[in-house]
Structure formats: structure tokens, C-alpha cells
């Protein structure tokens, strides 16, 4: 299915329903469809055609939705760019994907002029000058005649750059089918009798944001857009718009729960919070379940290369207050898992030779299904390394329990090998996270001549609390095999994270490349 149909359906079935709410401006599905048509014709006037790239850099706003669907109507390829990148990173991405048109917010004017010298046309989303065509003027001067895509559902519709936590970003090529295969199987289509509101605060240059947007449009849900996450404003929007659904990353949820005004807002309209994009600390999700008793939680696991969710821990698995003591203990343990594969996805866990590992044994998670990426843009070698015989090698390590729930064990590049023993950073992090003085922690391996690698803990303590490194090492020693405990502890004010909340361990290894004293 071509993703342009996601918008066509609600524009016909619920044309007057608000499609987006953004800083007081409400736009109906009929109005959104008209603006998309005008933008598609405006982009065509600028020379955009099938296969051309249309890039955009701006914080969350309705224009992202318009740009995506307009590009798709032209069989062009949408390239959302990280609005936090620096000039050299932007130049690299533009040189890599060579967009014909680049649309940008006002704050990026100078950077775009410098980095986008080879872009055929620049469009200012909030401004215009000698270099930039004004976005609204482009729409006003274009026809509202509908354009219909002619391409195949397997054609690339988005190039999305990876976060680059382990090196140079790579452009992931995702097709229409990469998204429709998930949404048609897991999202109820638009219904005139069902009126839901979806608050969207994860960035729209990230796969979680794009998936949330497409699911909401297909479902005919009103999308309440927040430029960038800010907890008090998020709670205000939920209260005022009576939002039913939200997608969050663990750091966002933690910031909400820790906010001093958390109890002052009415969040009772929240029916479902889906979380993912980074590991969820057990203590955070337990606290969320307690403080938001009327909300159902879903852990959705996927990555850019899988276009959307491939495993899920459903709401019923988050019910940790009912059942026998034995059942509650099992559910509490499985709260740390990423659930089970979705029905239309195959998951295996394999060793370095590609052979299935035994139950409970750690290996690399690999996936097969319709929604996988087509490959990396301009990177055939990387594509062959990641896509092998129809299977996508995710780079995530994990294991199956006795009922096929999957538990993550870290990234393959982050796994620590000490004297031949393999150590999962996530296992050690979960233990330290349970210490009352620890707010955040990252476990890394540091080089060692005798042991290959030693385990180091990089710790952020809770405000107003202190703890000695020796105490944390002993705390782990009592709960883990001796070789897994940290041998050194470094205290920092904060952990380096990418915009989706994942700790950038590469930076930690660069900063603390040698063992430190506890």
C-alpha cells in the first residue's frame, strides 16, 4: 500500500476532524490534504520528480507531515534531518543524499546556506530572503489539484539517517511497504465514531516519530504536536487536549515522573503510552505504572533499519499487581523484556556464525519480514554486512526466556569481554540502577593488558545523595557473579545521550579509556 493513502482515507471519511493541533492552530484533515496537494505541485514547479530527495530540517511542526506526504505524492524521497546536528554533519548528510530541495526553519538559515550550496532550491519554513523561497508563498502560488503517485509500494519513500552513536551516520532506505506492513496489521483504520488524540513529542526525524505520525494519520487521530519535549508543557497539552495516546522514550517518562508539578495536572485521559527507542529502567516503568494507574503501557522495540516495531510487550504484561505471588514475580521480571515478536515478523537469536543459540544464551537478534529497510544509501558494503540472506542483523544482543520473551543484553559493540567471559552491560546497569543513591548509570569496558577488558561504571547520583565507589562495587558483588562487578567507578553530572535518550557509550569510552580508581 502506498502511504499517501493513509491521508486520503481520513480526508474523505472525517474531513472536518482536526488532523493537527500546533500552538493553538488547528488544521482539519481536509485542509491538510489541500495543503499537501499545493505543496506537491509547488515542489514539482521547483523541479522535484520521482526519486528526487526532498530534505527538511526543523523542530517538530505540522509542515513535516505536509512535506512527507507531498514528496510521496511525487514519488520523491523524504529526508528528515536531525535538527540538533552541526554544520559539518549537515554538510556530510547533504553531500550524501544530494537533495533537490531543502526546507529549513529560520534558526538554520546560515548553516543551510553554507552546507547546502549544491541544493537546487532552498525553502524557508518561517522566512524568506534572496536564497530562500517562503513556504507559505510556495503553497499559495501552487495548484490544489491532486497528484497521484505512480511508483511501486517497494519504492523508497524515506531516507532516514541513523543517530551515529557508533560512528558516521548512514542513510537507511525505507519503502512504503516498510511502514504499511506494520500499520495495516496493528492500527485500526479511521472510524467516524472513534475520535482520539495523539500527543507527538518524539522528533519527526526519528523512526519513532515518523511511525507515530503515520499511525495517527491512518487512524484518523488528531495529532497534538509539541516542538520539543518539555515536561510541564507536555502535561498541559495532555490536560487541555485530553490526549489519549503518547509515544515516549524512557528519559521523557522519567522527567515527567520526577517533575515537581506532576501531581498538579489531570492526565487521566491517557489511555495508552507506548515507550521505546532506548532501554527502559525497571524502576522507572514500575513508578509510571503506579503513578498513572488508568494508563496502559506498551513497550515497542524496533530500530531505524526495521522501519517500525518488531517486538512488543503488551499492556497485560504490565499488570504487576494481580495474580499469585509466583505469577507477579514472573511478570515483574518480564517487565524488563521487549516482549515477543509480532505475528508477521520472524526473530532469531544467533551466534557469530549465524547459528541459533540455546534458550537463555546471549546472541545477536536478527529479524526477517516485510518491513525491513532496503539497504543503506550509497553503502553497499554496509548493506551486505547488515542484510544477510534475507535476515537483518540488528546489532542488538539478547536472549529468549522459557516462554520466548526476549531480553536485551546490550549492543554487540558494547559487550564486554573480560578474560574470555562475556559480560552484558545492561545486566550490570539494572543492578546498579536499583541502588537508592544511583540515578543513572552506564557500564563500559576499558582496555586492560591482563584481562582484555575491565568493567567500569559511569554513575550519576541522585540529587542530594552521595555514595562511595567501593559501596557500589560491593553492591554488585552481592548480586552478580564476581567477574561481572565493576572494578572502577567514575562519577559524572550527566551521561552523554543522543536526542532519543540512548547513552552514547562511544563518548564514554573516549573519555575514560583507562581504568579509574573507585
MOJOZI-V648408 format. One record per pair of residues at least 12 apart in sequence whose ideal C-beta (glycine too) atoms are under 10 Angstrom apart, sorted by the first residue. I is the first residue (numbers start at 0). J is the second residue. Records with the same first field share a line. If there is no record, write none. Layout:
BEGIN
I: J, J
END
This chain:
BEGIN
0: 152, 175, 176, 178, 179, 180, 182, 183, 217
1: 71, 72, 74, 147, 148, 149, 150, 151, 152, 154, 156, 174, 175, 176, 179
2: 67, 68, 71, 77, 148, 152, 156, 157, 174, 175, 176, 177, 178, 179, 182, 213, 216, 217
3: 32, 35, 39, 67, 68, 69, 70, 71, 72, 73, 74, 145, 146, 147, 148, 156, 175
4: 71, 148, 175, 179, 217
5: 68, 71, 175, 178, 179, 182, 183, 186, 188, 189, 212, 213, 214, 215, 216, 217, 218, 219
6: 18, 28, 31, 32, 35, 64, 65, 67, 68, 71, 72, 213, 216, 217
7: 28, 32, 35, 68, 72, 145, 147, 216
8: 28, 188, 189, 216, 217, 218, 219
9: 27, 28, 29, 31, 32, 188, 189, 190, 191, 215, 216, 217, 218, 219, 220
10: 27, 28, 29, 30, 31, 32, 33, 35, 36, 189, 216, 219
11: 28, 29, 32, 189
12: 28, 188, 189, 190, 191, 219
13: 27, 28, 29, 189, 190, 191, 192, 193, 194, 219, 220, 221
14: 27, 28, 29, 30, 31, 32
15: 27, 28, 29, 30
16: 28, 29, 189, 191, 194, 219, 220, 221
17: 30, 31, 194, 196, 220, 221, 222, 223, 240
18: 30, 31, 32, 34, 61, 64, 215, 216, 219, 220, 221, 222
19: 31, 60, 61, 62, 64, 65, 199, 212, 215, 216, 221, 222, 223, 224
20: 61, 196, 198, 199, 221, 222, 223, 224, 236, 239, 240, 242
21: 59, 60, 61, 62, 64, 199, 222, 223, 224, 225, 226
22: 60, 61, 224, 225, 226, 236
24: 61, 224
25: 221
26: 61, 64, 65, 221, 222
27: 221
28: 189, 216, 219, 221
31: 61, 64, 65, 68, 216, 222
32: 65, 68, 143, 145
33: 138, 143, 145
34: 61, 62, 64, 65, 68, 69, 135, 138, 141, 143
35: 64, 65, 66, 67, 68, 69, 70, 71, 72, 138, 143, 145, 146
36: 65, 68, 69, 72, 138, 141, 142, 143, 144, 145, 146
37: 65, 69, 135, 137, 138, 139, 140, 141, 142, 143, 144
38: 53, 62, 65, 66, 68, 69, 70, 72, 73, 102, 122, 134, 137, 138, 141
39: 65, 66, 68, 69, 70, 71, 72, 73, 75, 141, 142, 143, 144, 145, 146, 147, 148
40: 69, 72, 73, 137, 138, 140, 141, 142, 143, 144, 145, 146
41: 69, 100, 122, 132, 134, 136, 137, 138, 139, 140, 141, 142
42: 66, 69, 70, 72, 73, 75, 99, 100, 102, 120, 122, 137, 141, 146
43: 69, 72, 73, 75, 141, 142, 146
44: 120, 137, 140, 141, 142
45: 99, 100, 119, 120, 121, 122, 132, 137, 141
46: 99, 100, 119, 120
47: 69, 70, 73, 74, 75, 76, 98, 99, 100, 119, 120
48: 73, 74, 75, 99
49: 73, 74, 75, 76, 148, 149, 150, 154
50: 73, 74, 75, 76, 99, 150, 154, 155
51: 70, 73, 74, 75, 76, 97, 98, 99, 100, 119
52: 70, 75, 76, 77, 78, 93, 95, 96, 97, 98, 99, 100, 101, 118, 155, 158, 170, 376
53: 66, 67, 69, 70, 71, 73, 75, 76, 77, 78, 79, 96, 98, 99, 100, 101, 102, 120, 122
54: 66, 70, 76, 77, 78, 79, 80, 89, 92, 93, 96, 97, 98, 99, 100, 101, 102, 103, 111, 115, 118, 158
55: 67, 70, 77, 78, 79, 80, 82, 98, 100, 101, 102, 103, 104, 122, 124, 203, 204
56: 78, 79, 80, 81, 82, 83, 84, 89, 92, 93, 101, 102, 103, 104, 106, 107, 110, 111, 114, 115, 124, 204
57: 79, 80, 82, 102, 103, 104, 105, 106, 107, 124, 125, 203, 204, 226
58: 82, 83, 104, 106, 124, 202, 203, 204, 224, 225, 226, 227
59: 82, 199, 200, 201, 202, 203, 204, 208, 212, 222, 224, 225, 226, 227, 228
60: 104, 124, 125, 203, 224, 226
61: 222, 224
62: 102, 104, 122, 124, 125, 134, 135, 138, 203
63: 77, 79, 102, 124, 199, 202, 203, 204, 208, 209, 212, 224
64: 199, 203, 209, 212, 213, 215, 216, 222, 224
65: 102, 134, 138
66: 78, 79, 100, 102, 122, 124, 134, 203
67: 79, 156, 157, 203, 209, 212, 213, 216
68: 212, 213, 216
69: 138, 141, 146
70: 100, 148, 156, 157
71: 146, 148, 150, 154, 156, 157, 175
72: 145, 146, 147, 148
73: 146, 148, 149, 150
74: 146, 147, 148, 149, 150, 151, 154, 155, 156, 175
75: 98, 99, 100, 148, 150, 155, 156
76: 96, 98, 99, 154, 155, 156, 157, 158, 170, 172, 173, 376
77: 98, 155, 156, 157, 158, 159, 173, 209
78: 92, 93, 95, 96, 97, 98, 101, 157, 158, 159, 160, 170, 204, 376
79: 157, 158, 159, 160, 202, 203, 204, 205, 206, 208, 209
80: 92, 93, 96, 98, 101, 102, 103, 107, 111, 159, 160, 168, 204
81: 159, 160, 162, 163, 168, 202, 204, 205, 497, 498
82: 103, 104, 106, 107, 202, 203, 204, 226, 227, 498
83: 202, 204, 227, 497, 498
84: 107, 110, 114, 160, 163, 168, 204, 498
85: 110, 114
86: 107, 109, 110, 111, 113, 114
87: 110, 114
88: 110, 114, 160, 163, 167, 168
89: 101, 103, 107, 110, 111, 113, 114, 115
90: 110, 113, 114, 115, 116, 117
91: 114, 160, 163, 167, 168
92: 114, 158, 160, 163, 168, 170
93: 111, 114, 115, 116, 117, 118
94: 114, 115, 117, 377
95: 158, 160, 167, 168, 169, 170, 376, 377, 378
96: 158, 160, 170, 376, 377
97: 117, 118, 119, 376, 377
98: 115, 117, 118, 119, 120, 158
99: 118, 119, 120
100: 115, 118, 119, 120, 121, 122, 132, 137
101: 114, 115, 118, 119, 120, 121, 122, 131
102: 120, 121, 122, 123, 124, 131, 132, 134, 137
103: 115, 118, 121, 122, 123, 124, 125, 126, 131, 134
104: 123, 124, 125, 126, 134, 226
105: 123, 124, 125, 126, 127, 131
106: 125, 126
107: 123, 124, 125
108: 121, 123, 125, 126, 128, 130, 131
111: 123, 130, 131
112: 128, 130, 131
115: 130
120: 132, 137
122: 134, 136, 137
123: 135, 136, 137
148: 175
150: 174, 175
151: 174, 175, 176
152: 174, 175, 176, 177, 178, 179, 180, 369
153: 174, 175, 176, 177, 369, 373
154: 172, 174, 175, 176, 373
155: 170, 171, 172, 173, 174, 175, 177, 372, 373, 374, 376
156: 172, 173, 174, 175, 176, 177, 178, 179
157: 170, 171, 172, 173, 174, 175, 177, 178, 206, 209, 303, 306, 372
158: 170, 171, 172, 173, 372, 373, 375, 376, 377
159: 171, 172, 173, 204, 205, 206, 209, 303, 304, 306, 372, 376
160: 204, 205, 303, 375, 376
161: 206, 302, 303, 304, 375, 497
162: 204, 205, 276, 302, 303, 497, 498, 499, 501, 503
163: 497, 503, 505
164: 410, 412, 413, 495, 496, 497, 499, 501, 502, 503, 504, 505, 506
165: 394, 410, 411, 412, 413, 503, 504, 505
166: 412, 505
167: 378, 381
169: 303, 304, 372, 374, 375, 376, 377, 378, 381, 382, 385
170: 303, 372, 374, 375, 376, 377, 378
171: 206, 302, 303, 304, 305, 306, 371, 372, 373, 374, 375, 376, 378, 382, 385
172: 304, 372, 373, 374, 375, 376, 377, 378, 382
173: 206, 209, 303, 304, 305, 306, 307, 370, 371, 372, 373
174: 306, 369, 370, 371, 372, 373
176: 306, 369, 370, 371, 373
177: 206, 210, 304, 305, 306, 307, 368, 369, 370, 371, 372, 373
178: 206, 209, 210, 213, 214, 217, 306, 307, 370
179: 213, 217, 306, 307, 369, 370
180: 306, 307, 343, 344, 368, 369, 370, 371
181: 210, 213, 214, 301, 305, 306, 307, 308, 309, 341, 343, 344, 368, 369, 370
182: 210, 213, 214, 216, 217, 218, 307, 370
183: 217, 343
184: 341, 342, 343, 344, 369, 370
185: 214, 299, 307, 308, 311, 341, 342, 343
186: 210, 213, 214, 215, 216, 217, 218, 220
187: 214, 217, 218, 219, 220
188: 217, 218, 219
189: 216, 217, 218, 219, 220
190: 218, 219
191: 219
193: 218, 219, 220, 243
194: 219, 220, 221, 243
195: 215, 218, 219, 220, 221, 241, 242, 243, 244, 268, 270, 271
196: 215, 220, 221, 222, 223, 236, 237, 240, 241, 242, 243, 244, 245, 268
197: 211, 212, 214, 215, 216, 218, 220, 221, 222, 223, 224, 240, 242, 243, 244, 245, 246, 271
198: 211, 215, 221, 222, 223, 224, 225, 233, 234, 236, 237, 240, 242, 243, 244, 245, 246, 247, 268, 269, 272
199: 211, 212, 215, 220, 222, 223, 224, 225, 242, 244, 245, 246
200: 223, 224, 225, 226, 227, 228, 229, 230, 232, 233, 236, 245, 246, 247, 248, 251
201: 225, 228, 245, 246, 247, 248, 251, 273, 275, 276, 498, 499, 500
202: 226, 227, 228, 248, 498, 499
203: 224
204: 498, 499
205: 248, 276, 303, 497, 498, 499
206: 275, 276, 301, 302, 303, 304, 305, 306, 307, 308, 499
207: 246, 247, 248, 273, 274, 275, 276, 277, 299, 301, 302, 303, 307, 308, 499
208: 246, 276, 499
209: 303, 306, 307
210: 246, 273, 275, 299, 301, 306, 307, 308
211: 244, 245, 246, 273, 299, 307
212: 224, 246
213: 307
214: 244, 246, 273, 307, 308
215: 244, 246
218: 244
220: 242, 243, 244
221: 240, 242, 243
222: 242, 244
223: 236, 237, 239, 240, 241, 242, 244, 245
224: 236
227: 498
228: 247, 248, 250, 251, 254, 255, 498, 500
229: 251, 254
230: 251, 252, 253, 254, 255, 256, 257, 258, 259, 260, 261, 264
231: 254, 255, 258, 259, 260, 261, 263, 264
233: 245, 247, 251, 254, 255, 258, 264, 266
234: 255, 258, 260, 261, 263, 264, 265, 266
235: 260, 263, 264
236: 264
237: 255, 264, 265, 266, 267, 268, 269
238: 263, 264, 265, 266, 267, 268
239: 264, 265
240: 268
241: 265, 266, 267, 268, 269
242: 266, 268, 269, 270
243: 268, 269, 270, 271, 294
244: 268, 269, 270, 271, 272, 273, 294, 295, 297
245: 266, 269, 270, 271, 272, 273, 274, 294
246: 271, 272, 273, 274, 275, 276, 297, 299
247: 272, 273, 274, 275, 276, 279, 287, 296, 500
248: 274, 275, 276, 277, 279, 496, 498, 499, 500, 501
249: 274, 275, 276, 277, 278, 279, 280, 283, 284, 287, 298, 499, 500, 501
250: 276, 277, 279, 280, 283, 439, 494, 496, 498, 499, 500, 501, 502
251: 272, 274, 276, 277, 499, 500
252: 272, 274, 279, 280, 283, 284, 286, 287, 291, 296, 500
253: 279, 280, 282, 283, 284, 286, 287, 438, 439, 500
254: 500
255: 272, 283, 287, 290, 291
256: 282, 283, 284, 286, 287, 289, 290, 291
257: 283, 286, 438, 461, 462
261: 290, 291
262: 290
266: 290, 291, 293, 294
267: 291, 292, 293, 294
268: 293, 294
269: 291, 293, 294, 295
270: 293, 294, 295, 314
271: 294, 295, 296, 297, 314
272: 284, 287, 291, 294, 295, 296, 297, 314, 317
273: 295, 296, 297, 298, 299, 308, 311, 314
274: 287, 296, 297, 298, 299, 312
275: 297, 298, 299, 300, 301, 302, 308, 310, 311, 312, 337, 499
276: 299, 300, 301, 302, 497, 498, 499, 500, 501
277: 496, 497, 499, 500, 501, 502
278: 298, 300, 335, 337, 407, 409, 424, 425, 428, 429, 432, 500, 501, 502
279: 296, 298, 312, 334, 335, 337, 500
280: 335, 428, 429, 432, 433, 437, 438, 439, 440
281: 331, 332, 334, 335, 429, 432, 433
282: 429, 432, 433, 435, 437
283: 432
284: 296, 298, 312, 317, 319, 334, 335
285: 317, 319, 331, 334
287: 317
288: 317, 318, 319, 320, 334
289: 319, 320
292: 320
294: 314, 317
295: 313, 314, 315, 317, 318
296: 312, 313, 314, 316, 317, 318, 334
297: 311, 312, 313, 314, 316, 317, 338
298: 310, 311, 312, 313, 314, 316, 317, 334, 335, 336, 337, 338
299: 311, 312, 313, 337, 338, 341
300: 312, 336, 337, 338, 340, 341, 346, 364, 393, 395, 397, 405, 407
301: 337, 341, 344, 366, 370, 393
302: 364, 366, 372, 391, 393, 394, 395
303: 372
304: 366, 370, 371, 372, 374, 375, 385, 386, 391, 392, 393, 394
305: 344, 366, 368, 370, 371, 372, 391, 393
306: 368, 369, 370, 371, 372, 373
307: 341, 344, 370
308: 337, 338, 340, 341, 344, 370
309: 337, 338, 340, 341, 343, 344, 345, 346, 364, 366, 367, 368, 370, 371, 391, 393, 405
310: 336, 337, 338, 339, 340, 341, 344, 346, 364, 366, 397, 404, 405, 407
311: 337, 338, 339, 340, 341, 344
312: 333, 334, 335, 336, 337, 338, 339, 404, 405
313: 338, 339
315: 330
316: 329, 330, 333, 334, 336, 338, 339, 404
317: 330, 333, 334
318: 330, 334
319: 331, 332, 333, 334
329: 400, 401, 402, 404
332: 400, 404, 406
333: 400, 402, 404, 405, 406
335: 404, 406, 407, 425, 426, 429
336: 397, 398, 399, 400, 402, 404, 405, 406, 407
337: 364, 395, 397, 404, 405, 406, 407
338: 403, 404, 405
339: 399, 402, 403, 404, 405
340: 364, 366, 367, 368, 403, 405
341: 368, 370
342: 368
343: 368, 369, 370
344: 366, 367, 368, 369, 370, 371
345: 365, 366, 367, 368, 389, 390
346: 364, 365, 366, 367, 368, 390, 393, 397, 399, 403, 405
347: 362, 363, 364, 365, 366, 367, 390, 399
348: 360, 361, 362, 363, 364, 365, 395, 396, 397, 398, 399, 405, 408
349: 362, 363, 364, 365, 390, 392
350: 362, 363
351: 363, 411
353: 365, 387, 388, 390, 392
355: 399
356: 397, 398, 399
357: 398, 399
358: 398, 399, 400, 401, 402, 403
359: 398, 399, 400, 401, 406
360: 398, 399
361: 396, 397, 398, 406, 407, 408, 409, 414, 421, 422, 423, 426
362: 396, 397, 398, 399, 408, 411
363: 392, 393, 394, 395, 396, 397, 408, 410, 411, 414
364: 391, 392, 393, 394, 395, 396, 397, 398, 399, 405, 407, 408, 411
365: 385, 387, 388, 389, 390, 391, 392, 393, 394, 395
366: 390, 391, 392, 393, 395
367: 386, 388, 389, 390, 391
368: 389, 390, 391
370: 391
371: 385, 386, 389, 390, 391
372: 385, 386, 391
373: 386
374: 386
392: 411
393: 410, 411
394: 410, 411, 412, 413
395: 407, 408, 409, 410, 411, 413
396: 408, 409, 410, 411, 412, 413, 414, 421, 423, 424, 425
397: 409, 423, 425
398: 423
406: 423, 425, 426
407: 423, 425, 426
408: 421, 422, 423, 424, 425, 426
409: 421, 422, 423, 424, 425, 426, 427, 428, 442, 504
410: 424, 425, 501, 504
412: 504, 505, 508
413: 425, 441, 442, 443, 444, 502, 504, 505, 507, 508
414: 444, 452
415: 427, 442, 443, 444, 445, 451, 452, 453, 454, 455, 482, 483
416: 444, 450, 451, 452
417: 444, 447, 450, 451, 452, 453, 454, 482, 483, 486
418: 447, 449, 450, 451, 452, 453, 482
419: 450, 451, 482
420: 450, 451, 452, 480, 482, 483
421: 483
422: 442, 444, 452, 453, 454, 479, 480, 482, 483, 484
423: 442, 483
424: 440, 441, 442, 443, 444, 454, 456, 483, 502, 504
425: 442
426: 442, 475, 478, 479, 480, 483
427: 440, 441, 442, 454, 456, 475, 478, 479, 483, 484, 485
428: 440, 441, 442, 456, 502
429: 442, 478, 479
430: 442, 456, 471, 474, 475, 477, 478, 479, 483, 484, 485
431: 456, 458, 471, 472, 474, 475, 478, 479, 484, 485, 488
432: 458
433: 474, 478
434: 458, 460, 461, 464, 466, 470, 471, 474, 475, 478
435: 461, 464, 466
436: 458, 460, 461, 463, 464, 465, 466, 467, 470, 471, 474
437: 456, 458, 459, 460, 461, 464, 466, 471, 474
438: 458, 459, 460, 461, 462, 464, 493, 494
439: 457, 458, 459, 460, 461, 491, 493, 494, 496, 502
440: 456, 457, 458, 459, 460, 471, 485, 488, 494, 502
441: 455, 456, 457, 458, 459, 489, 491, 494, 495, 496, 502, 503, 504, 506, 507
442: 454, 455, 456, 457, 458, 475, 483, 485, 502, 504, 507
443: 455, 456, 457, 485, 489, 502, 504, 505, 506, 507, 508, 510, 511, 512
444: 504, 508
445: 486, 487, 489, 507, 508, 511, 512, 513, 514, 515
446: 508, 512, 513, 514
447: 486, 513, 514
450: 482, 486, 514
452: 514
453: 485, 486, 487, 513, 514
454: 472, 475, 479, 482, 483, 484, 485, 486, 487, 488, 514
455: 485, 486, 487, 488, 489, 507, 508, 511, 512, 513, 514, 515, 517
456: 468, 471, 472, 475, 484, 485, 486, 487, 488, 489, 490, 515, 517
457: 485, 487, 488, 489, 490, 491, 494, 495, 502, 504, 507, 508, 510, 511, 515
458: 471, 485, 488, 489, 490, 491, 494
459: 490, 491, 492, 493, 494
460: 490, 491, 492
465: 490
466: 488, 490
467: 488, 490, 517
468: 485, 486, 487, 488, 489, 490, 515, 516, 517
469: 488, 517
470: 488, 517
471: 484, 485, 488, 490, 517
472: 484, 485, 486, 487, 488, 517
473: 517
475: 488
485: 517
486: 514, 515, 516, 517
487: 511, 513, 514, 515, 516, 517
488: 515, 516, 517
489: 507, 510, 511, 514, 515, 516, 517
490: 515
491: 507, 510, 511
494: 506, 507
495: 507, 509, 510
END
